[in-house]
């Protein structure tokens, strides 16, 4: 389970890099395909907020309930997930307005996008540097089996990075492939 979360983090990092490029274009007053940004935000709502974060919360709840927690991790992860959910929803709403050709001040949008990107990076780094190492240290193989059994979502297929890319994410998938270095 932890390995799948780390794989998700690598994929989310790819999306954040695309958002950083788009943010730079916005700040430099270059043309931007807002639909692509909207697809990234949609993915974050559909996959990260509905499956990735709940899986992390399930693991962490188990950790807090059954293992001695000597550090200050207890609520921080859930608070970050809630904050990211709210930021994602807010960005989605703004993008909906932009895509309807309504006027939105670009500096206001770019500031919100920058805050979102930074919060996402901070969250990924917190999990990779603090949370995941604590889970690895304290959870046993039996703990992981118990967690797997309590996961109610089963084998949900990632709509962007899974074996079949959903139609709405095909252009985004191609964009990500273009930005990845070729393996020689």
Secondary structure, DSSP 8 states (H G I E B T S, - for coil): -HHHHHHHHHHHHHHHHHHHHHHHHHHTT----HHHHHHHHHHIIIIIIIIIHHHHHHHHHHHHHHS---SS-TTHHHHHHHHHHHHHHHHHHHHHHHHTT----HHHHHHHHHHHHHHHHHHHHHIIIIIHHHHHHH--HHHHHHHHHH-TT-S---TTTSSS--GGGHHHHHHHHHHS----
